[in-house]
Amino acid sequence: MLIVMKKAADEEQLRHVKQYLVEHDFDFHQSTGANRTIIGVIGDTNQVNQEEVKNLEGVHVLFKIPED
């Protein structure tokens, strides 16, 4: 799963999203570009409450990566 943050997301919002993932036993990889930050969620993402994550401040959109 990929979490794309809003362009205007600040460090506190980003920290909160990462904290949420750690508290729910997920690891992640952060990629910070010129305009967006993308978080790649590592683990069984079927266990992610997508609505909860979508409603976190600073989150722009989620992309669920299809299984083979």
C-alpha positions in Angstrom: 0.0 0.0 0.0 1.2 3.5 -0.8 0.1 6.5 1.2 0.5 9.8 -0.7 0.6 12.8 1.5 -0.8 16.2 0.5 1.6 18.8 -0.9 0.9 21.0 2.2 1.3 18.2 4.7 3.6 19.3 7.5 6.1 17.4 9.6 3.6 16.9 12.5 1.0 15.3 10.1 3.7 13.1 8.6 4.9 12.0 12.1 1.3 11.2 13.1 0.8 8.9 10.1 4.1 7.1 10.7 3.2 6.8 14.4 -0.2 5.3 13.5 1.6 2.7 11.3 4.1 1.7 14.0 1.3 1.4 16.6 -0.5 -1.0 14.3 2.6 -3.1 13.8 3.5 -2.0 10.2 6.9 -1.0 8.9 7.2 1.6 6.2 9.6 3.2 3.8 9.4 7.0 3.2 10.2 8.6 -0.1 10.3 12.4 0.0 10.2 14.3 -3.3 10.1 17.9 -4.2 6.3 18.1 -4.0 5.1 15.0 -2.3 6.0 12.5 0.4 5.0 8.9 -0.3 5.0 6.2 2.4 5.2 2.6 1.3 3.6 0.4 3.9 5.3 -3.0 4.5 3.4 -5.9 6.0 0.0 -7.5 5.6 -1.9 -4.4 4.4 -5.2 -6.3 4.4 -5.2 -5.5 8.1 -5.0 -1.7 7.5 -8.2 0.2 8.2 -8.1 2.2 5.0 -10.8 4.6 6.1 -8.9 5.4 9.3 -5.8 6.1 7.3 -7.6 8.2 4.7 -9.0 10.4 7.5 -5.6 11.1 9.0 -4.6 14.8 8.6 -2.3 15.3 5.7 -3.2 12.2 3.8 -4.0 12.8 0.1 -4.8 9.3 -1.2 -4.1 5.6 -0.6 -3.2 3.1 -3.3 -3.7 -0.5 -2.6 -1.2 -2.7 -4.5 -3.0 -5.7 -5.9 -1.8 -9.1 -5.0 -0.7 -11.5 -7.7 
